[in-house]
Amino acid sequence: MKATILTLFLIALTLQCSWAQNSAPAQEIINLSKEKWQWMSDKKLDTLNRLFHEKAVFVHMGGNMNKEQELRVIKSGGIHYKKADIHEVSVNIIGSTAILLNRITLVAVVGGNEVTNPFVVTEVYVKEGDSWKLGSMSFTKLLTASDR
C-alpha cells in the first residue's frame, strides 16, 4: 500500500514538474506575441526585423508575404496594425517549436481604409539559441466576433 501511494506521489510530482517546465516557455511566447502586436502598431521595424525569422511567412486575407515584404508593407503604411484586442490565447510547445493561437479583433488601416475584423491568428515560433523567432503568422477571418 505504501509503495502504491509513493508511486502515485512520484507520478504526480513528475507531472507537476513537466507542467511547470512547459508553462514558463508558453508564458514567454504569450508575452512575446503581445509585445509583437504593440511593435507592429508602433512600426518598430528594427525590433520586428530581429523577431521575424529570415524564412518567415505571413498569410493575409489578400495573399502571402515573406519577411521583407511584411516589413515593407508595415513601413509604408500599406497595413497599419492599429490595435489587436486579444480575447483568447493558447500555446502548444512541441520541441523547439511553439504554436500560438490568438482570437482577436484587429483594427487596422489597409490601403487607407480603417477596418475591424475578427480573426484567429496562428503564430509559429521556433527557438534559435536563447531566443524565439516568428516563423509564420496566418490570419483566419471569423464570420462574426463571437465565432471560435
Backbone bond lengths (Angstrom), bond angles and torsions (degrees), N, CA, C in turn:
res aa  C-N    CA-C-N  psi(-1)  N-CA   C-N-CA  omega(-1)  CA-C   N-CA-C  phi
1 M - - - 1.442 - - 1.523 110.89 -
2 K 1.362 116.36 -44.99 1.460 120.25 178.90 1.523 110.68 -62.81
3 A 1.329 117.07 -37.24 1.463 121.00 179.46 1.528 110.54 -64.51
4 T 1.323 116.54 -39.41 1.469 121.16 179.02 1.522 110.44 -65.12
5 I 1.321 116.64 -45.14 1.471 120.85 179.49 1.527 109.84 -63.32
6 L 1.329 116.73 -43.12 1.459 120.88 178.65 1.527 110.46 -62.73
7 T 1.318 117.38 -42.88 1.465 121.43 178.90 1.525 110.69 -61.57
8 L 1.339 116.70 -45.91 1.464 120.46 178.51 1.525 111.45 -62.28
9 F 1.317 116.75 -40.08 1.460 121.28 177.96 1.529 110.49 -61.99
10 L 1.330 116.60 -45.00 1.470 120.29 -179.55 1.532 111.24 -65.51
11 I 1.325 117.17 -38.33 1.463 120.51 176.99 1.529 109.91 -63.19
12 A 1.317 116.89 -45.48 1.472 120.92 179.56 1.524 110.80 -62.65
13 L 1.328 117.03 -41.51 1.457 121.10 178.73 1.523 111.03 -64.09
14 T 1.323 117.27 -41.71 1.455 121.58 178.41 1.527 110.89 -62.75
15 L 1.322 116.95 -44.18 1.467 120.55 178.71 1.516 111.24 -63.67
16 Q 1.324 117.35 -40.46 1.454 121.42 179.61 1.528 110.04 -64.89
17 C 1.320 117.87 -43.77 1.467 121.08 178.28 1.519 110.73 -63.87
18 S 1.312 117.35 -40.54 1.460 121.32 177.90 1.517 110.79 -62.44
19 W 1.333 117.33 -44.17 1.457 121.35 179.09 1.525 110.34 -63.03
20 A 1.325 117.85 -42.51 1.462 121.86 -179.14 1.523 110.75 -63.35
21 Q 1.338 116.56 -39.08 1.464 119.75 179.30 1.527 110.86 -66.85
22 N 1.333 118.03 -37.43 1.457 121.21 -179.48 1.517 112.60 -79.40
23 S 1.336 118.77 -27.52 1.459 120.19 -177.30 1.518 111.66 -72.90
24 A 1.328 119.09 -32.47 1.468 121.09 179.04 1.527 111.16 -63.49
25 P 1.348 120.66 -50.55 1.464 119.62 176.85 1.530 111.85 -63.60
26 A 1.326 117.60 -36.10 1.468 119.73 179.51 1.518 110.00 -63.02
27 Q 1.326 117.79 -43.98 1.469 120.52 178.76 1.521 110.59 -65.31
28 E 1.325 116.95 -36.92 1.466 121.20 176.91 1.531 110.45 -60.61
29 I 1.328 117.03 -42.77 1.463 121.53 179.16 1.528 110.55 -66.98
30 I 1.327 117.37 -42.40 1.470 120.64 178.51 1.525 110.05 -59.32
31 N 1.322 116.63 -45.40 1.464 120.78 178.98 1.523 111.68 -64.19
32 L 1.324 116.31 -42.16 1.464 120.99 179.85 1.527 110.71 -63.18
33 S 1.322 116.83 -43.17 1.461 120.81 178.69 1.523 111.26 -61.96
34 K 1.322 115.64 -44.05 1.468 120.32 179.33 1.535 110.18 -61.12
35 E 1.324 116.33 -44.30 1.468 120.25 177.09 1.521 111.21 -62.46
36 K 1.342 116.23 -39.11 1.464 120.77 -179.41 1.515 111.23 -57.97
37 W 1.362 117.21 -42.76 1.469 120.21 178.76 1.530 110.16 -59.99
38 Q 1.326 117.32 -39.82 1.464 120.28 179.39 1.527 110.58 -68.86
39 W 1.343 116.98 -41.80 1.460 120.32 178.33 1.527 111.01 -61.89
40 M 1.338 115.71 -37.75 1.467 119.12 178.57 1.531 109.61 -67.38
41 S 1.314 117.99 -41.46 1.459 122.19 177.89 1.525 111.03 -62.26
42 D 1.339 115.91 -42.52 1.466 121.74 -178.41 1.529 113.19 -82.72
43 K 1.329 117.36 -1.55 1.473 123.81 -178.68 1.528 111.53 55.74
44 K 1.333 116.32 45.49 1.463 121.62 178.02 1.530 108.48 -82.97
45 L 1.314 115.02 79.80 1.464 121.52 -171.93 1.526 113.22 -64.49
46 D 1.328 118.09 -38.05 1.470 119.86 179.72 1.525 110.94 -64.48
47 T 1.327 116.26 -42.07 1.462 120.88 179.13 1.525 110.43 -66.82
48 L 1.334 116.47 -43.48 1.469 120.51 178.27 1.523 110.80 -64.85
49 N 1.316 117.57 -38.06 1.460 121.40 178.49 1.524 110.91 -59.90
50 R 1.322 116.89 -38.25 1.477 120.70 177.74 1.528 111.23 -72.45
51 L 1.346 116.80 -34.08 1.462 120.68 -178.83 1.520 112.34 -74.00
52 F 1.322 117.50 -42.07 1.465 121.81 -175.78 1.527 110.19 -73.76
53 H 1.316 115.89 127.89 1.467 121.64 175.27 1.526 108.99 -64.33
54 E 1.310 116.90 149.76 1.478 121.07 -179.78 1.527 112.01 -57.19
55 K 1.331 117.42 -31.22 1.461 121.44 -178.44 1.531 112.28 -100.83
56 A 1.340 117.00 18.48 1.464 121.19 -176.49 1.528 111.84 -62.93
57 V 1.339 114.61 148.01 1.463 121.92 175.38 1.528 108.82 -127.25
58 F 1.324 114.87 147.11 1.462 122.49 -177.55 1.518 107.47 -129.90
59 V 1.329 116.47 122.12 1.467 121.41 -177.59 1.526 108.07 -110.43
60 H 1.326 114.70 116.62 1.462 122.66 -179.70 1.530 109.07 -111.12
61 M 1.316 116.18 174.40 1.465 120.21 178.57 1.526 110.66 -62.39
62 G 1.336 117.22 -31.73 1.462 120.16 -175.70 1.515 114.60 -99.15
63 G 1.327 118.51 6.50 1.460 119.80 179.82 1.512 111.22 146.58
64 N 1.322 114.52 -169.36 1.456 119.32 -179.35 1.522 110.34 -124.58
65 M 1.340 114.90 157.65 1.459 121.68 -177.63 1.514 109.55 -138.88
66 N 1.336 114.22 157.87 1.460 119.36 171.06 1.531 108.37 -95.92
67 K 1.304 117.21 -177.46 1.465 121.88 -176.07 1.530 111.71 -56.90
68 E 1.311 117.00 -49.71 1.458 120.51 -176.62 1.526 111.28 -62.58
69 Q 1.332 116.54 -41.31 1.462 120.34 179.41 1.520 111.31 -65.37
70 E 1.339 117.35 -41.77 1.464 121.06 179.37 1.523 110.64 -62.85
71 L 1.326 117.17 -46.04 1.461 120.31 178.90 1.532 111.19 -63.24
72 R 1.317 116.41 -39.39 1.476 120.89 179.46 1.528 111.31 -64.56
73 V 1.335 117.15 -42.56 1.465 119.95 -178.38 1.533 110.70 -69.67
74 I 1.331 117.80 -31.59 1.465 120.73 175.27 1.531 109.26 -69.57
75 K 1.330 116.41 -45.33 1.470 120.73 -179.33 1.521 111.85 -61.55
76 S 1.322 116.81 -42.69 1.466 121.20 -176.33 1.524 112.81 -75.82
77 G 1.321 116.55 -17.48 1.461 120.17 -175.84 1.518 112.20 86.31
78 G 1.329 117.96 7.55 1.466 121.07 175.65 1.521 111.03 -56.16
79 I 1.335 115.25 -36.23 1.463 122.55 168.34 1.524 105.99 -131.75
80 H 1.317 116.41 122.90 1.463 120.44 172.69 1.521 107.07 -115.33
81 Y 1.323 114.86 109.19 1.462 121.37 178.32 1.530 107.08 -76.69
82 K 1.325 116.96 94.53 1.461 120.19 -175.37 1.520 112.38 -73.75
83 K 1.343 116.06 -50.43 1.462 118.46 -175.48 1.519 110.05 -156.51
84 A 1.322 115.33 133.82 1.463 121.54 175.06 1.526 107.67 -115.95
85 D 1.322 115.82 110.83 1.463 120.92 173.57 1.523 107.28 -87.27
86 I 1.315 116.47 113.42 1.462 121.87 -176.98 1.520 108.89 -90.42
87 H 1.332 115.59 122.01 1.463 121.15 -178.68 1.531 111.98 -99.39
88 E 1.319 116.66 -38.13 1.477 122.26 179.43 1.514 108.37 -145.41
89 V 1.318 115.07 149.63 1.459 120.19 176.32 1.525 108.39 -146.42
90 S 1.320 115.64 141.76 1.462 121.29 173.31 1.522 108.45 -143.09
91 V 1.316 115.12 152.74 1.463 120.82 -179.04 1.520 108.90 -135.46
92 N 1.321 115.60 135.64 1.464 122.45 170.67 1.519 107.55 -119.74
93 I 1.317 116.32 126.27 1.469 122.13 177.45 1.521 107.48 -101.66
94 I 1.323 115.86 125.70 1.462 122.11 177.02 1.524 106.75 -127.82
95 G 1.313 116.15 100.42 1.463 119.97 -176.89 1.520 110.46 61.40
96 S 1.328 117.01 -120.77 1.469 121.58 -179.98 1.529 111.66 -100.33
97 T 1.338 115.94 22.57 1.463 121.67 179.41 1.526 109.02 -122.27
98 A 1.325 115.40 136.90 1.464 120.88 176.68 1.527 107.87 -121.26
99 I 1.327 115.87 131.06 1.461 121.93 177.82 1.521 107.01 -113.73
100 L 1.326 115.16 116.38 1.455 121.17 -178.65 1.521 108.67 -111.17
101 L 1.323 116.07 134.89 1.464 122.30 173.51 1.518 108.28 -114.78
102 N 1.324 116.30 125.34 1.460 123.04 175.44 1.516 108.19 -114.93
103 R 1.323 117.71 130.52 1.466 119.91 166.19 1.515 104.93 -100.39
104 I 1.334 115.96 116.85 1.455 120.83 -172.27 1.529 111.27 -132.30
105 T 1.309 114.08 162.98 1.459 121.81 162.48 1.520 104.66 -112.57
106 L 1.330 116.01 118.67 1.454 121.36 -175.58 1.522 110.06 -106.02
107 V 1.318 115.19 126.33 1.464 121.88 170.89 1.523 105.79 -102.52
108 A 1.316 115.74 121.40 1.459 120.62 -177.42 1.525 109.77 -142.00
109 V 1.312 114.48 158.80 1.454 120.29 170.82 1.522 105.82 -108.52
110 V 1.323 115.38 118.62 1.463 121.58 -177.79 1.518 107.41 -122.85
111 G 1.339 116.04 118.31 1.457 119.76 -179.29 1.520 113.15 59.21
112 G 1.338 116.86 32.70 1.458 121.45 178.66 1.516 115.00 87.16
113 N 1.320 118.39 -5.77 1.464 122.02 -179.42 1.522 110.60 -109.94
114 E 1.348 116.19 130.67 1.460 119.57 176.21 1.519 109.17 -78.19
115 V 1.325 115.30 130.61 1.465 121.64 179.88 1.520 108.74 -132.07
116 T 1.320 115.29 150.05 1.463 122.12 175.51 1.516 107.02 -125.30
117 N 1.330 115.77 125.03 1.457 120.70 -177.40 1.523 111.05 -136.94
118 P 1.344 115.88 141.58 1.461 120.04 171.08 1.533 109.07 -86.15
119 F 1.326 116.18 130.41 1.458 121.27 -178.47 1.517 110.59 -134.03
120 V 1.324 115.00 155.48 1.454 121.78 154.66 1.518 103.80 -104.70
121 V 1.312 115.55 123.91 1.462 120.98 179.94 1.521 107.70 -109.58
122 T 1.322 114.89 124.07 1.457 121.52 176.63 1.523 107.61 -98.97
123 E 1.325 115.57 121.96 1.462 121.41 177.47 1.522 108.06 -117.95
124 V 1.315 115.77 129.95 1.461 121.11 178.33 1.525 107.59 -114.33
125 Y 1.330 115.07 122.83 1.462 121.63 179.12 1.524 109.05 -113.19
126 V 1.321 115.85 143.32 1.461 121.42 175.36 1.524 108.06 -120.66
127 K 1.323 115.17 140.35 1.465 120.59 -179.31 1.521 108.47 -87.16
128 E 1.330 115.80 123.27 1.464 121.86 175.34 1.518 107.77 -123.93
129 G 1.312 116.24 109.72 1.465 119.71 -175.06 1.515 108.93 65.95
130 D 1.324 115.63 -123.35 1.465 120.60 -179.58 1.518 113.20 -98.25
131 S 1.330 117.97 2.24 1.464 118.66 -175.21 1.526 111.81 -123.77
132 W 1.328 113.96 155.18 1.455 122.19 176.27 1.519 109.13 -95.76
133 K 1.329 116.18 138.24 1.466 122.69 177.48 1.523 108.24 -119.42
134 L 1.318 115.97 138.59 1.465 120.70 176.53 1.526 108.37 -78.14
135 G 1.327 116.42 117.93 1.456 121.58 -178.52 1.512 113.29 -98.88
136 S 1.337 116.74 -25.09 1.464 120.07 -178.46 1.522 109.27 -158.64
137 M 1.327 114.42 142.70 1.459 120.60 173.23 1.519 106.66 -140.70
138 S 1.344 115.74 121.30 1.462 121.94 -177.26 1.523 110.26 -125.78
139 F 1.317 115.53 132.93 1.459 122.33 179.20 1.525 109.40 -101.32
140 T 1.316 116.65 125.63 1.464 122.20 173.55 1.518 106.96 -116.78
141 K 1.334 116.46 114.13 1.454 120.52 -177.63 1.534 109.32 -75.56
142 L 1.337 114.30 133.97 1.451 121.01 176.74 1.524 109.01 -90.42
143 L 1.323 116.06 155.50 1.461 120.02 179.99 1.517 111.78 -67.52
144 T 1.331 116.39 -39.64 1.465 121.91 176.03 1.511 108.23 -140.75
145 A 1.309 116.76 164.60 1.462 120.99 -178.56 1.516 112.32 -62.83
146 S 1.332 118.09 -25.49 1.462 120.26 -178.55 1.516 113.12 -87.05
147 D 1.345 118.63 -8.03 1.458 121.00 179.49 1.518 109.97 -67.28
148 R 1.341 114.70 151.28 1.462 119.54 178.14 1.489 109.99 -131.52
